[in-house]
Amino acid sequence: MRDHTTIDYRDCDRQVWEEELSEFVPDRILDAHIHFYWASDFPVPPPQGTRNDAGLATLNDWARVLYPGRRMQYLILGMPVVGIDVARHVETVRREIDGVPGIRHNRLVTPSCRTEDIERDLRNPQFIGLKPYRTFSVTGDIAQCRIHEFLPHEQMELADHYGLWVTMHLSRFHGCADEWNLDDLTEYTTKRYPGIKWLLAHCARSFTYWPIRQAVERLRDLPNIYYDTSAVTDVRPYITLLTKEDPKRIFWGSDGVGAAFFHGHYAALGRSWQHYDADDGDLKFPHCDGRPVLSVYEQLLSLRDAAEIAQLSESDIEGIFWRNAAAALGVPEDEGAANGS
């Protein structure tokens, strides 16, 4: 497992930032998709192997390098890995962010979490929502499970009652284009749980062009649907979102530290996609100067190109990077967590 606490920032990354991104990225950023990690939150080592701890200090170190001079705010999501001690992780996150301005948190939930424990934790004003994940599905099928199979109805009832956020990484092979997902989101937003605000991660889990292209016309008519951009590096989903959805419903998210701060990208392969780390690929570059850049910069480049095609204004772009999420999540504009200088 790659050590993401060591900042691997190369001359090619710096060149792309200075020549192509520095004028595009606004002075303020609210990253609405971030995870912390501590090995001590697991009774035994997690299935994907050993990782170094990555908390707020690691995140701020990366931010100072990736986004020089930018003022940072964050929505931290619970770490959704099977085997984690949920109560311990919730408490570790609480201690890490306690009193730090500009930070909000969506609590990790599994189907076995008791609603009274969730309700108690959400008395903390920095805790504003839930982070379920498909790997905790009660069916054992992490690829084809439905929303209620990893976010049970009693937890949705709680979220509805308090008007909470839910960061939702949709399951099923077609992601947001899946008919059951679309039917469930329609029922939940318009009838059953109108108080929940849904933040659909990864452009509604559209790492390639097809899912969001199929689903956007239904999603845009639903209330309380928002999107984060996390980890998507294909320009086509962004073009669809920025031209067919309300840009005010789109939030910047990186999926840092571990899932975005590597040299490579999320490769679109027809309607499918795959994480691709260029350092592990034994690539040959016979026709060019082969210097892959950080995946988060690939994401920014695609978002920039899509914003140009969609003819977004400077105000629209500032909205995506911070204003939309700040207003929706209740983070005051003058509340800053870090200055990436």
KOLMAR-462097 format. One record per residue (C-alpha): residue in three letters; x, y, z; residue number from 1. Coordinates in steps of 0.001 Angstrom, whole numbers, plus 500000, padded with zeros to 6 digits. Example, Ala and Ser with C-alpha at 12.3 -4.5 7.8 and 13.67 -1.06 7.14 Angstrom:
<sites>
resn ALA, X 512300, Y 495500, Z 507800, resi 1;
resn SER, X 513670, Y 498940, Z 507140, resi 2;
</sites>
This chain:
<sites>
resn MET, X 500000, Y 500000, Z 500000, resi 1;
resn ARG, X 501406, Y 503369, Z 498965, resi 2;
resn ASP, X 502340, Y 505800, Z 501753, resi 3;
resn HIS, X 500222, Y 508900, Z 501164, resi 4;
resn THR, X 501654, Y 510673, Z 504204, resi 5;
resn THR, X 504837, Y 511257, Z 502174, resi 6;
resn ILE, X 504128, Y 514015, Z 499678, resi 7;
resn ASP, X 505235, Y 512814, Z 496260, resi 8;
resn TYR, X 504999, Y 516094, Z 494347, resi 9;
resn ARG, X 507028, Y 516190, Z 491149, resi 10;
resn ASP, X 508235, Y 518845, Z 488724, resi 11;
resn CYS, X 505577, Y 517733, Z 486229, resi 12;
resn ASP, X 502871, Y 518338, Z 488855, resi 13;
resn ARG, X 504221, Y 521801, Z 489595, resi 14;
resn GLN, X 504364, Y 522657, Z 485895, resi 15;
resn VAL, X 500722, Y 521668, Z 485343, resi 16;
resn TRP, X 499625, Y 523670, Z 488384, resi 17;
resn GLU, X 501531, Y 526799, Z 487428, resi 18;
resn GLU, X 500775, Y 526735, Z 483693, resi 19;
resn GLU, X 497246, Y 525289, Z 483583, resi 20;
resn LEU, X 495484, Y 525302, Z 486938, resi 21;
resn SER, X 496571, Y 528204, Z 489117, resi 22;
resn GLU, X 494380, Y 530702, Z 487265, resi 23;
resn PHE, X 491402, Y 528337, Z 487233, resi 24;
resn VAL, X 491247, Y 527317, Z 490900, resi 25;
resn PRO, X 489742, Y 530072, Z 493105, resi 26;
resn ASP, X 491344, Y 531462, Z 496245, resi 27;
resn ARG, X 489022, Y 529456, Z 498473, resi 28;
resn ILE, X 488283, Y 525708, Z 498368, resi 29;
resn LEU, X 485830, Y 523597, Z 500338, resi 30;
resn ASP, X 486778, Y 519981, Z 499716, resi 31;
resn ALA, X 483543, Y 518081, Z 500301, resi 32;
resn HIS, X 484985, Y 514562, Z 500074, resi 33;
resn ILE, X 487918, Y 513790, Z 502384, resi 34;
resn HIS, X 488781, Y 510765, Z 504543, resi 35;
resn PHE, X 491004, Y 510426, Z 507599, resi 36;
resn TYR, X 492662, Y 507116, Z 508466, resi 37;
resn TRP, X 494115, Y 505676, Z 511659, resi 38;
resn ALA, X 495263, Y 502075, Z 511959, resi 39;
resn SER, X 494369, Y 502168, Z 515668, resi 40;
resn ASP, X 490662, Y 502328, Z 514698, resi 41;
resn PHE, X 490831, Y 498695, Z 513566, resi 42;
resn PRO, X 490886, Y 495719, Z 515974, resi 43;
resn VAL, X 492928, Y 493875, Z 513333, resi 44;
resn PRO, X 494681, Y 495226, Z 510219, resi 45;
resn PRO, X 492124, Y 496075, Z 507499, resi 46;
resn PRO, X 491849, Y 493843, Z 504437, resi 47;
resn GLN, X 493723, Y 496132, Z 502047, resi 48;
resn GLY, X 496892, Y 495994, Z 504097, resi 49;
resn THR, X 498914, Y 498397, Z 506151, resi 50;
resn ARG, X 498574, Y 502149, Z 505659, resi 51;
resn ASN, X 500175, Y 505034, Z 507451, resi 52;
resn ASP, X 497933, Y 507257, Z 509516, resi 53;
resn ALA, X 496539, Y 510324, Z 507751, resi 54;
resn GLY, X 494750, Y 512958, Z 509803, resi 55;
resn LEU, X 494328, Y 516703, Z 509669, resi 56;
resn ALA, X 498054, Y 517468, Z 509669, resi 57;
resn THR, X 498605, Y 515209, Z 506638, resi 58;
resn LEU, X 495630, Y 516741, Z 504865, resi 59;
resn ASN, X 496859, Y 520287, Z 505463, resi 60;
resn ASP, X 500393, Y 519368, Z 504370, resi 61;
resn TRP, X 499009, Y 518095, Z 501069, resi 62;
resn ALA, X 496750, Y 521134, Z 500656, resi 63;
resn ARG, X 499651, Y 523540, Z 501030, resi 64;
resn VAL, X 501449, Y 521742, Z 498197, resi 65;
resn LEU, X 498504, Y 521002, Z 495904, resi 66;
resn TYR, X 496708, Y 524355, Z 496203, resi 67;
resn PRO, X 499320, Y 526954, Z 497170, resi 68;
resn GLY, X 497898, Y 530072, Z 498787, resi 69;
resn ARG, X 494323, Y 528762, Z 498860, resi 70;
resn ARG, X 492145, Y 528940, Z 501952, resi 71;
resn MET, X 490826, Y 525463, Z 502756, resi 72;
resn GLN, X 487642, Y 524124, Z 504331, resi 73;
resn TYR, X 486605, Y 520462, Z 504531, resi 74;
resn LEU, X 483774, Y 517977, Z 504798, resi 75;
resn ILE, X 485365, Y 514909, Z 506386, resi 76;
resn LEU, X 483679, Y 511570, Z 505719, resi 77;
resn GLY, X 483835, Y 508508, Z 507908, resi 78;
resn MET, X 486307, Y 505886, Z 506687, resi 79;
resn PRO, X 484181, Y 503088, Z 505146, resi 80;
resn VAL, X 486368, Y 500006, Z 505541, resi 81;
resn VAL, X 485083, Y 496647, Z 506761, resi 82;
resn GLY, X 486517, Y 495770, Z 510144, resi 83;
resn ILE, X 486716, Y 499302, Z 511472, resi 84;
resn ASP, X 485620, Y 499959, Z 515052, resi 85;
resn VAL, X 482902, Y 502497, Z 514238, resi 86;
resn ALA, X 482555, Y 503971, Z 517726, resi 87;
resn ARG, X 486306, Y 504369, Z 518066, resi 88;
resn HIS, X 486606, Y 505926, Z 514603, resi 89;
resn VAL, X 483824, Y 508403, Z 515336, resi 90;
resn GLU, X 485552, Y 509429, Z 518550, resi 91;
resn THR, X 488965, Y 509689, Z 516851, resi 92;
resn VAL, X 487537, Y 511982, Z 514181, resi 93;
resn ARG, X 485770, Y 514055, Z 516839, resi 94;
resn ARG, X 489011, Y 514619, Z 518744, resi 95;
resn GLU, X 490882, Y 515455, Z 515536, resi 96;
resn ILE, X 488469, Y 518162, Z 514358, resi 97;
resn ASP, X 487102, Y 519414, Z 517688, resi 98;
resn GLY, X 486948, Y 523209, Z 517598, resi 99;
resn VAL, X 488831, Y 523468, Z 514292, resi 100;
resn PRO, X 487009, Y 526058, Z 512164, resi 101;
resn GLY, X 485863, Y 525299, Z 508642, resi 102;
resn ILE, X 485389, Y 521562, Z 509142, resi 103;
resn ARG, X 482205, Y 519489, Z 509105, resi 104;
resn HIS, X 481817, Y 515721, Z 509346, resi 105;
resn ASN, X 479513, Y 512998, Z 508019, resi 106;
resn ARG, X 479510, Y 510150, Z 510533, resi 107;
resn LEU, X 480318, Y 506616, Z 509417, resi 108;
resn VAL, X 477264, Y 504363, Z 509722, resi 109;
resn THR, X 476747, Y 500665, Z 509144, resi 110;
resn PRO, X 473449, Y 498755, Z 509337, resi 111;
resn SER, X 474440, Y 497570, Z 512826, resi 112;
resn CYS, X 474776, Y 501120, Z 514213, resi 113;
resn ARG, X 472072, Y 501941, Z 516749, resi 114;
resn THR, X 470038, Y 505051, Z 516008, resi 115;
resn GLU, X 470403, Y 506264, Z 519592, resi 116;
resn ASP, X 474205, Y 506213, Z 519227, resi 117;
resn ILE, X 474022, Y 508078, Z 515919, resi 118;
resn GLU, X 471626, Y 510625, Z 517419, resi 119;
resn ARG, X 473945, Y 511187, Z 520399, resi 120;
resn ASP, X 476980, Y 511779, Z 518170, resi 121;
resn LEU, X 475079, Y 514173, Z 515938, resi 122;
resn ARG, X 474529, Y 516548, Z 518837, resi 123;
resn ASN, X 478027, Y 517726, Z 517974, resi 124;
resn PRO, X 477470, Y 520772, Z 515709, resi 125;
resn GLN, X 480387, Y 519768, Z 513482, resi 126;
resn PHE, X 478612, Y 516474, Z 512686, resi 127;
resn ILE, X 476040, Y 517194, Z 509981, resi 128;
resn GLY, X 475309, Y 513900, Z 508272, resi 129;
resn LEU, X 475905, Y 510225, Z 507610, resi 130;
resn LYS, X 478390, Y 508252, Z 505545, resi 131;
resn PRO, X 477117, Y 504750, Z 504713, resi 132;
resn TYR, X 478907, Y 502449, Z 502299, resi 133;
resn ARG, X 478031, Y 499461, Z 500167, resi 134;
resn THR, X 480703, Y 497181, Z 501680, resi 135;
resn PHE, X 478519, Y 496978, Z 504794, resi 136;
resn SER, X 475477, Y 495686, Z 502867, resi 137;
resn VAL, X 473380, Y 493226, Z 504863, resi 138;
resn THR, X 473086, Y 491125, Z 501697, resi 139;
resn GLY, X 476813, Y 490522, Z 501472, resi 140;
resn ASP, X 476653, Y 491631, Z 497834, resi 141;
resn ILE, X 478715, Y 494840, Z 497740, resi 142;
resn ALA, X 478376, Y 495293, Z 493973, resi 143;
resn GLN, X 474629, Y 495010, Z 493388, resi 144;
resn CYS, X 473038, Y 496085, Z 496670, resi 145;
resn ARG, X 470322, Y 498712, Z 496935, resi 146;
resn ILE, X 470472, Y 501822, Z 499133, resi 147;
resn HIS, X 468311, Y 500452, Z 501965, resi 148;
resn GLU, X 470495, Y 497357, Z 502194, resi 149;
resn PHE, X 473432, Y 499358, Z 503513, resi 150;
resn LEU, X 471569, Y 502426, Z 504830, resi 151;
resn PRO, X 468575, Y 500937, Z 506665, resi 152;
resn HIS, X 465237, Y 502696, Z 506830, resi 153;
resn GLU, X 465495, Y 503476, Z 510553, resi 154;
resn GLN, X 468679, Y 505450, Z 509864, resi 155;
resn MET, X 467031, Y 507246, Z 506956, resi 156;
resn GLU, X 464110, Y 508087, Z 509252, resi 157;
resn LEU, X 466565, Y 509646, Z 511705, resi 158;
resn ALA, X 468294, Y 511581, Z 508919, resi 159;
resn ASP, X 464936, Y 512764, Z 507619, resi 160;
resn HIS, X 463839, Y 513928, Z 511069, resi 161;
resn TYR, X 466965, Y 516030, Z 511595, resi 162;
resn GLY, X 467439, Y 517156, Z 507994, resi 163;
resn LEU, X 470833, Y 515477, Z 507743, resi 164;
resn TRP, X 473176, Y 515046, Z 504808, resi 165;
resn VAL, X 473927, Y 511604, Z 503412, resi 166;
resn THR, X 477039, Y 511176, Z 501283, resi 167;
resn MET, X 475999, Y 508328, Z 499020, resi 168;
resn HIS, X 478370, Y 506229, Z 496919, resi 169;
resn LEU, X 475748, Y 504424, Z 494862, resi 170;
resn SER, X 476101, Y 500710, Z 494337, resi 171;
resn ARG, X 474909, Y 498529, Z 491420, resi 172;
resn PHE, X 476737, Y 498155, Z 488125, resi 173;
resn HIS, X 475120, Y 501148, Z 486431, resi 174;
resn GLY, X 475419, Y 503542, Z 489383, resi 175;
resn CYS, X 473073, Y 506487, Z 488990, resi 176;
resn ALA, X 471653, Y 505014, Z 485774, resi 177;
resn ASP, X 470368, Y 501929, Z 487559, resi 178;
resn GLU, X 466561, Y 501880, Z 487560, resi 179;
resn TRP, X 466300, Y 500686, Z 491165, resi 180;
resn ASN, X 468623, Y 503455, Z 492335, resi 181;
resn LEU, X 466638, Y 506046, Z 490402, resi 182;
resn ASP, X 463323, Y 504697, Z 491673, resi 183;
resn ASP, X 464592, Y 504620, Z 495260, resi 184;
resn LEU, X 465974, Y 508163, Z 495104, resi 185;
resn THR, X 462706, Y 509356, Z 493593, resi 186;
resn GLU, X 460684, Y 507760, Z 496390, resi 187;
resn TYR, X 463018, Y 508972, Z 499137, resi 188;
resn THR, X 463340, Y 512576, Z 497962, resi 189;
resn THR, X 459754, Y 513240, Z 496927, resi 190;
resn LYS, X 457734, Y 511091, Z 499336, resi 191;
resn ARG, X 459315, Y 509062, Z 502089, resi 192;
resn TYR, X 462307, Y 511071, Z 503382, resi 193;
resn PRO, X 462013, Y 514636, Z 502071, resi 194;
resn GLY, X 464240, Y 516009, Z 504839, resi 195;
resn ILE, X 467390, Y 514144, Z 503754, resi 196;
resn LYS, X 469917, Y 516008, Z 501617, resi 197;
resn TRP, X 471716, Y 513563, Z 499324, resi 198;
resn LEU, X 475298, Y 514240, Z 498253, resi 199;
resn LEU, X 475906, Y 511777, Z 495413, resi 200;
resn ALA, X 479626, Y 511061, Z 495444, resi 201;
resn HIS, X 481809, Y 510759, Z 492345, resi 202;
resn CYS, X 479415, Y 512649, Z 490042, resi 203;
resn ALA, X 476657, Y 510255, Z 491176, resi 204;
resn ARG, X 479181, Y 507431, Z 490692, resi 205;
resn SER, X 479720, Y 508283, Z 487070, resi 206;
resn PHE, X 483418, Y 507752, Z 486428, resi 207;
resn THR, X 482643, Y 507407, Z 482736, resi 208;
resn TYR, X 480219, Y 509107, Z 480382, resi 209;
resn TRP, X 477285, Y 506681, Z 480385, resi 210;
resn PRO, X 475621, Y 506643, Z 483841, resi 211;
resn ILE, X 475132, Y 510387, Z 484294, resi 212;
resn ARG, X 474182, Y 510807, Z 480641, resi 213;
resn GLN, X 471368, Y 508302, Z 481182, resi 214;
resn ALA, X 470268, Y 509600, Z 484582, resi 215;
resn VAL, X 470692, Y 513372, Z 484634, resi 216;
resn GLU, X 467241, Y 514267, Z 483329, resi 217;
resn ARG, X 465589, Y 512340, Z 486157, resi 218;
resn LEU, X 468025, Y 513440, Z 488848, resi 219;
resn ARG, X 467762, Y 517144, Z 488029, resi 220;
resn ASP, X 464010, Y 517037, Z 488689, resi 221;
resn LEU, X 464462, Y 515605, Z 492190, resi 222;
resn PRO, X 464747, Y 517841, Z 495267, resi 223;
resn ASN, X 467676, Y 517686, Z 497681, resi 224;
resn ILE, X 470064, Y 516062, Z 495201, resi 225;
resn TYR, X 473656, Y 517331, Z 495100, resi 226;
resn TYR, X 476860, Y 515963, Z 493585, resi 227;
resn ASP, X 480500, Y 515912, Z 494563, resi 228;
resn THR, X 483210, Y 515638, Z 491920, resi 229;
resn SER, X 485480, Y 513317, Z 493896, resi 230;
resn ALA, X 488054, Y 511251, Z 491984, resi 231;
resn VAL, X 486365, Y 511535, Z 488562, resi 232;
resn THR, X 489027, Y 512250, Z 485937, resi 233;
resn ASP, X 487042, Y 511744, Z 482694, resi 234;
resn VAL, X 485913, Y 515068, Z 481211, resi 235;
resn ARG, X 482647, Y 513682, Z 479809, resi 236;
resn PRO, X 480677, Y 513260, Z 483069, resi 237;
resn TYR, X 481575, Y 516854, Z 483946, resi 238;
resn ILE, X 480351, Y 518123, Z 480595, resi 239;
resn THR, X 477011, Y 516408, Z 481145, resi 240;
resn LEU, X 476656, Y 517713, Z 484698, resi 241;
resn LEU, X 477699, Y 521289, Z 483920, resi 242;
resn THR, X 475489, Y 521598, Z 480837, resi 243;
resn LYS, X 472400, Y 519685, Z 482003, resi 244;
resn GLU, X 472298, Y 520196, Z 485782, resi 245;
resn ASP, X 472180, Y 523284, Z 487991, resi 246;
resn PRO, X 475839, Y 524108, Z 488743, resi 247;
resn LYS, X 474748, Y 525212, Z 492227, resi 248;
resn ARG, X 474117, Y 521557, Z 493083, resi 249;
resn ILE, X 477750, Y 520572, Z 492346, resi 250;
resn PHE, X 480491, Y 520588, Z 495034, resi 251;
resn TRP, X 484222, Y 520137, Z 494602, resi 252;
resn GLY, X 485556, Y 516984, Z 496274, resi 253;
resn SER, X 488929, Y 515294, Z 495866, resi 254;
resn ASP, X 488587, Y 511937, Z 497697, resi 255;
resn GLY, X 491927, Y 512629, Z 499330, resi 256;
resn VAL, X 494171, Y 511565, Z 500790, resi 257;
resn GLY, X 494528, Y 507985, Z 499620, resi 258;
resn ALA, X 492180, Y 507831, Z 496626, resi 259;
resn ALA, X 493316, Y 510913, Z 494699, resi 260;
resn PHE, X 496885, Y 511814, Z 495571, resi 261;
resn PHE, X 498661, Y 509284, Z 493352, resi 262;
resn HIS, X 500144, Y 509601, Z 489854, resi 263;
resn GLY, X 497547, Y 508192, Z 487509, resi 264;
resn HIS, X 493800, Y 508488, Z 487092, resi 265;
resn TYR, X 490478, Y 506650, Z 486952, resi 266;
resn ALA, X 490505, Y 505223, Z 483457, resi 267;
resn ALA, X 487243, Y 505151, Z 481493, resi 268;
resn LEU, X 486923, Y 501955, Z 479459, resi 269;
resn GLY, X 483698, Y 502241, Z 477506, resi 270;
resn ARG, X 480934, Y 502225, Z 480105, resi 271;
resn SER, X 483281, Y 500825, Z 482733, resi 272;
resn TRP, X 486208, Y 502317, Z 484661, resi 273;
resn GLN, X 489193, Y 501326, Z 486738, resi 274;
resn HIS, X 491653, Y 502930, Z 489125, resi 275;
resn TYR, X 495033, Y 503150, Z 487399, resi 276;
resn ASP, X 498262, Y 503975, Z 489219, resi 277;
resn ALA, X 500872, Y 504866, Z 486594, resi 278;
resn ASP, X 503744, Y 504057, Z 488951, resi 279;
resn ASP, X 502610, Y 500432, Z 489021, resi 280;
resn GLY, X 501883, Y 500136, Z 485307, resi 281;
resn ASP, X 505322, Y 499549, Z 483753, resi 282;
resn LEU, X 504383, Y 502108, Z 481111, resi 283;
resn LYS, X 506440, Y 502865, Z 478013, resi 284;
resn PHE, X 506397, Y 506296, Z 476364, resi 285;
resn PRO, X 507956, Y 505952, Z 472899, resi 286;
resn HIS, X 506165, Y 508991, Z 471457, resi 287;
resn CYS, X 506234, Y 511559, Z 474271, resi 288;
resn ASP, X 507879, Y 512788, Z 477437, resi 289;
resn GLY, X 506115, Y 510431, Z 479826, resi 290;
resn ARG, X 505434, Y 512212, Z 483102, resi 291;
resn PRO, X 502028, Y 511309, Z 484590, resi 292;
resn VAL, X 500631, Y 513832, Z 487053, resi 293;
resn LEU, X 498620, Y 513461, Z 490222, resi 294;
resn SER, X 495115, Y 512102, Z 489774, resi 295;
resn VAL, X 493660, Y 515132, Z 491570, resi 296;
resn TYR, X 495250, Y 517357, Z 488914, resi 297;
resn GLU, X 493779, Y 515161, Z 486162, resi 298;
resn GLN, X 490438, Y 515768, Z 487848, resi 299;
resn LEU, X 491008, Y 519534, Z 487921, resi 300;
resn LEU, X 492042, Y 519600, Z 484269, resi 301;
resn SER, X 488863, Y 517780, Z 483235, resi 302;
resn LEU, X 486712, Y 520062, Z 485356, resi 303;
resn ARG, X 488421, Y 523109, Z 483826, resi 304;
resn ASP, X 487829, Y 521880, Z 480285, resi 305;
resn ALA, X 484190, Y 521059, Z 481014, resi 306;
resn ALA, X 483672, Y 524492, Z 482594, resi 307;
resn GLU, X 484988, Y 526106, Z 479401, resi 308;
resn ILE, X 482680, Y 524004, Z 477223, resi 309;
resn ALA, X 479703, Y 524785, Z 479479, resi 310;
resn GLN, X 480698, Y 528485, Z 479426, resi 311;
resn LEU, X 480541, Y 528784, Z 483193, resi 312;
resn SER, X 481159, Y 532181, Z 484704, resi 313;
resn GLU, X 483842, Y 532917, Z 487273, resi 314;
resn SER, X 481058, Y 533053, Z 489865, resi 315;
resn ASP, X 479824, Y 529591, Z 488808, resi 316;
resn ILE, X 483320, Y 528171, Z 489212, resi 317;
resn GLU, X 483748, Y 529771, Z 492631, resi 318;
resn GLY, X 480416, Y 528216, Z 493535, resi 319;
resn ILE, X 481578, Y 524729, Z 492637, resi 320;
resn PHE, X 484824, Y 525082, Z 494540, resi 321;
resn TRP, X 483390, Y 526516, Z 497757, resi 322;
resn ARG, X 480303, Y 528726, Z 497784, resi 323;
resn ASN, X 477724, Y 526045, Z 496928, resi 324;
resn ALA, X 478918, Y 523661, Z 499610, resi 325;
resn ALA, X 479576, Y 526393, Z 502180, resi 326;
resn ALA, X 476013, Y 527665, Z 501888, resi 327;
resn ALA, X 474436, Y 524209, Z 501816, resi 328;
resn LEU, X 476527, Y 522707, Z 504627, resi 329;
resn GLY, X 476283, Y 525759, Z 506862, resi 330;
resn VAL, X 479956, Y 526742, Z 506828, resi 331;
resn PRO, X 480309, Y 530553, Z 507136, resi 332;
resn GLU, X 482456, Y 532191, Z 504481, resi 333;
resn ASP, X 484845, Y 533651, Z 507074, resi 334;
resn GLU, X 485343, Y 530320, Z 508863, resi 335;
resn GLY, X 488647, Y 528925, Z 507596, resi 336;
resn ALA, X 490401, Y 525701, Z 508517, resi 337;
resn ALA, X 493787, Y 526198, Z 506907, resi 338;
resn ASN, X 495729, Y 528471, Z 504638, resi 339;
resn GLY, X 497665, Y 526615, Z 501978, resi 340;
resn SER, X 500666, Y 528903, Z 501772, resi 341;
</sites>
